[in-house]
Amino acid sequence: MTSPTDIRTGDPTGLHRVLDDSAVLPQAAQHLDTRRELWPDEVRVRVERLNLDAASFRQLERAHTKYGETSGDGVRAEVLDIVATRGKMQNPVTGSGGMLVGTVEEVGPESPLGLEVGDRVATLISLTLTPLVIEDGLAQWDGRSEQVPCDGYAVLFGRSIAAVIPDDLDPALSLSVMDVCGAPALTARVVGEYVARGQAPTVAVIGGAGKSGSLSLAAARQAGAARTIGVVPHEGERDLLTDAGIADAVTISDARDPIALRDAVAAAGGPADVTVVCVDVPGCEGGAILATAEGGTVIFFSMATSFSAAALGAEGLAADVRMLVGNGYVPGHAAYAMELLRADAGVRALFERRL
C-alpha cells in the first residue's frame, strides 16, 4: 500500500478527504479527495452498482422530463457531472445520495471495519460522504432506474459501515434492503418502547408499499403493534400491499393533503400512536402530525422532509407529538432487515417485484 503524501493526519470520520477551505465533515463538504491511495484506516471498494435514494432519483427524473418524456441520457449525464465535480454522489437539490455494492480491493493495515480483500459488500453509509470515482461513464445504465450498474471505486473511512452481502440473496435484492435497513430497526425500537410500557400501539406507515415502508410494517407487527395501517397513494399500491398481507388495514390517501391523510388513518383505525413517514415527496409533514395521537411519535424517514415545516407545523397545531429523525443507523440494522425479508414472504414479494 502506498501512503498518501499529505500534511494532514488521517481521521476516522474522513476529515482528511475534505477539500473545502472550511472545516466540515465529508457529508457537508462541497469537494472530496478521491485519490486511490489509502490512509492506514481506509478501505477501497471496486464498485459494481450504485443505488440512488428515491428522493434524489425522482428529482433527477423531474429535472430531465419534458413533454412527459424523461431523458435517461440527461439523468445519466447529471449523475456523472455531480460525481466528477464533488467527488461523491450528492444531489445538490435534495442533498441526498444513496449507497453502493462492490468488492473490497484493498484494506489499510489499521482499518477497524473487519473487511478482507475479495469481500462483496454493501455500504451502509450514504454516498453523500463517500469518495467516489466512476470510470466507465455509466455505460451500462439507461438513466431510468434507481439501481445503477457502475465500474469505479469508492473509499470507506475508519468510521464507515459496510456489510458483507449474504450468499443466499441476489446482490440487487440485498442492495435494495440495505438501502433502507435503518427504517425497520428504528420502527421496531420505538414500538418496543411502547410495548415495554404496557401499550401495544397502533402504527401507521405512510408509503407502506415501498421498500422502507413495507419493512417498517413488518417490523412494527413483529415488535408487538396492536394494529398496523399502510397508507398508499393509489389503488395499484393498495392491491399490492393488501396481497402482501403485512398490514391490518390499507388505505388510500394523498399524503400531501393533511386533512385527507388524517381522515384516512382515522377511518382505518387511527389515530396512530406511531406514524412512520416513508414517502419520497415533500409536503407530508402536516398530515403525519394530524394522523398521530396526542403524545404519539412521528418518525421521519424521507429525505424529502422539511424538518422546519415539521417543527413549526406541530407548534402551530398545538400537537404534543414526539418527532424523530430516522438517521439510517441502528446497531444490527442490516442483519435485522435481512431477517425480516427472509421471514416474511409478503415483504420479499414486494421487493422482488421492484427488481
Salt bridges, closest charged atoms under 4 A:
ASP6 OD2 - ARG8 NH2 2.82
ASP6 OD2 - ARG35 NH2 3.65
ASP33 OD1 - ARG17 NH1 3.98
ASP33 OD2 - ARG35 NE 2.67
GLU42 OE2 - HIS16 NE2 2.64
GLU42 OE1 - ARG17 NH2 2.75
GLU48 OE1 - ARG120 NH2 2.38
GLU61 OE1 - ARG58 NH1 3.56
GLU69 OE2 - ARG144 NH2 3.69
ASP73 OD1 - ARG76 NH2 2.59
GLU78 OE1 - HIS64 NE2 2.47
GLU105 OE2 - ARG36 NH2 3.98
GLU105 OE2 - ARG44 NE 2.64
GLU105 OE1 - ARG46 NE 3.41
GLU106 OE1 - ARG44 NH1 2.85
GLU135 OE1 - ARG46 NH1 2.63
GLU146 OE2 - ARG58 NH2 3.18
GLU146 OE1 - LYS211 NZ 3.76
ASP151 OD1 - ARG46 NH1 3.41
ASP168 OD2 - ARG342 NE 2.80
ASP179 OD2 - LYS211 NZ 3.33
GLU193 OE1 - ARG322 NH2 3.33
ASP239 OD1 - ARG238 NE 3.59
ASP248 OD1 - ARG221 NH2 3.25
ASP254 OD1 - ARG256 NE 3.04
ASP263 OD1 - ARG262 NE 2.95
ASP280 OD2 - ARG58 NE 3.56
GLU352 OE2 - ARG348 NE 2.94
